[in-house]
Amino acid sequence: MAAPLKGWAKHNARQNELARDDLGGKGWVRGHVLNPDGSVGARRSAMAPGPGGLISGGVVVSVRMEGLPRIRAMLERAEKLSPAAVARALNRTAERARTDITRALVKQTGLKFGRIRAATSLWRASAGSLQAEIKAKGGFTSLKEFGARKTAKGVSAAPWGRRQVFDGTFIVRRYGGHVYKREGRRRFPIQKLYGPAIPVEMVKGQSLTAFNRAVQTELPKRLEHELGRIFGR
């Protein structure tokens, strides 16, 4: 007896069934991830490891920071006086960084603010663990989610915030209105197309820049505020 399918294999098997029902009783579907320039890249199954095809990514605001001597010195001083105060500063900084990252990802991915916000979470620092972490989970996002619409030459969509027409692509309404492309001249196989993944994008480009900027500007202010409270200023 065959083992039950899980994750991407289960999803792909279901897509196969739907494709056979809808497109003539034979054929198969594969998932491919688009590159930022619109070309078809690696297969989704190869780029989305983990249970259910989920990817995870994170950025950390920690008391052990390198390359920022002023901030590190302030952290070390505050840590000796009050670890709880440092934790508060780290958490306020992480909250600001999360908001800035989300705004950057709206432009970087082409997804809505609420969608990105829902994919991220904040692990808060405490007096016993002086590290705050912003995490994101999720898979590569179906091209359908980027305002996909049919045109004479193919489907128009805006992954990475740039609208373009993907020649030779088509939408199959019967199973979710996702976007597909044939791999060759024959009717099958066909590829389901995906855009960016939030966890992948979060740790690079404008998002990473926004994180670093938030840490460098917000953390010193929060530490000064907490030190001022300790010394009664």
N, C-alpha and C positions, 0 to 999 in steps of 0.2 A: 504493500500500500504506500503510495507516494506521500511524502511529508507535505503538510499544508503550506501554501505559498504565503510569504510575508512581505511587507514593505513594497518596494518598487516592483518586485516580481508579481505580486498580487494585483497591483494597479495595472501593470502592463498586460496581464492576462485578461483583465476586465476590458481593457481597451481593445484587445484582440477580438473578444466576443462581440463588442459593439460594432467594430469595424466590419466584421464578417456579416453581421445582421444588416448593416446599413449599406454596405458597399459591394454586395454581390456574393456573399457567402464564402469568400476566400481572401487571404491577404493578412497582413500583420502591421502593427503600429510600433514605432520606436520613438523615444523621446530624445530630443536634442536641445542643447542650450545655445542660444545666440551669443555671438560676440558683440561688444559695443558697436562695432562698425556694421552690424547687420548680417555678417556671414554666419553660417552654421558651424558651431564648434563641437566640443566633445559631447558624448552622450550623457544624459542626465544621470543615469545609473552609476556612471564612473565618477561623477563630480559631486554626488550627494550621498556620502557615506553616513551610516548610522541607522537606527531604527526608523522605519517608515520613510527613509530618504531625507531625514532632517539633517540640517547643518547647524553648527553652533559657532558663535564667535563672541569675543568679549574684549573690552578694554578696562584697564585697572588704574584706579587712583590709590596709590600706596604710600606709606610712610617711608619706604625704601626706594626713593626715586634717584635716578642717575641723570647727570647732565643739567641739573637745575640746582646749583649750589646754594643760592639764597633760600629757595623753598625748603631744601633739605635741612639747612641749618635751623630754620624756623620750626620745622617739624620736630627735629631732635630736641630743641629747647622746650617746646610745648609738650612733647611726649613725657619728658621728665616731670613736668609740673602737673599735668592732668591728661592722661590718655583719653578720658571721656571728652575733653574739649577738642582734642585732635579728631576723634571720631565724628564729632558734630561738624567740624570744618570739612572733613573728607566727604561726608554725606551731602552737605549743601553744595559742595563742588560737583559731586557726581550728579546731583539733580540738575544743576545748570548744564553740565556736559551732556546729559541725556537729551535735554531739550534742544541744545545746539546741534547735536548729532542727528536728531530726528529731522530738524529743518534742513540740514545739509543733505540728508538722504532723500528728501522729497525731490530735490533738483537732481541728485545723482542717480536715482533709480527711475523716477517718473511715477512712483507710487504716491498714494494719498498719505497725509500726515497721520490720520487715525490708524491706517493699516500698519504703518511703520511703528508707531507708538505701541500698538498691541503686540508687536513681535519682540519688543525689548522689555527687559526687566532690570531692576536695580537690587544688587546685593549690598546691604548696608554694612558699614564699619561699626565696630563696637570697641569698648575700652580694651577688651581682650584680643581683638583682631583688627588692627589698624589698616584695613584695606577695604575699599569700596569698589565694586565691580559692576559694569554695565554689560549685560549679556543680550544676545539676540539669537533666536532659533527660528528655523523655517527652511523650506526647500526653495528651489528655483521657482520663480513665479510664472505661471502660464501666460503666454503672450496675450491671451484674451483680456487680462487684467489691465492692459495698457491702452485702453480705448480702441480696441481692434474693430475695424469696420471694412467691409468689402469694397473693392474698387475694380475697375476693368482689368488692371494689370496684376492684381493680387490684393493681399490684405494690408491695410494701412494701420500702423500701431506706433506707440511712442515709448518704447523701453529706453531707459537711461535719459528720459526727458527729451528725446529727439524723435519727432515723428518722421516716419519714412514708409515707403511702400515696399513690401517684401515680395518680389516677383515670383509668380508661380505658386503662391500660397493660397489656401482656401479655408473657409470656416465650415465645420460640420455641426449644424444646429442640433441634430438629434441627441448628441451626448455632450451638452454643455456649451456649445458655441466656441470650442477651442480651435486654435489655428494649426493647420497641418501643411506639410509640403511633401511631395513625392520625392523619393530618393533617386529615381532615374526616369526613364521614359515610360516604363510600365506603370500600370495602375498601383501596384504594390511593390515594395513596402512604402509606407508613408511615415513621416516624422511629425510628432507633436512638438511644437516649438515653445521654448521657455525663454523668459528674460532673466534679469538679475535676481540674485538671492540676497536678502537683507543682511544675513550674517557675514557674507563674503564682502559686500560693499561697505559694511560698517567699519572695517579695520583697514581701509585704504582711502585714498583720494581726499575729497572735500570733507568727508566724515571724520577721517583721522585728523585732518588739519583742525577741524572744529573742536575735537576732543582736546588736542594739545593746547590750543588757544585758550579754551575754557580753564584748563588746569593751571596754565601759566598766569592767567589774569585773576581768576576767582579764588584759587587756593590761598595765595598770599593775603588777600583781603579778609578771607574767613579766619585765617590763623591770627592775623593782627587783631581782629575783633575778639576772638576767644582769649588771646593773651591779655587784651585790655580788660576783659571781664575778670580774669584771674588777679590782675594787679589793681583792680578798682578804678581803671581809667575810663 
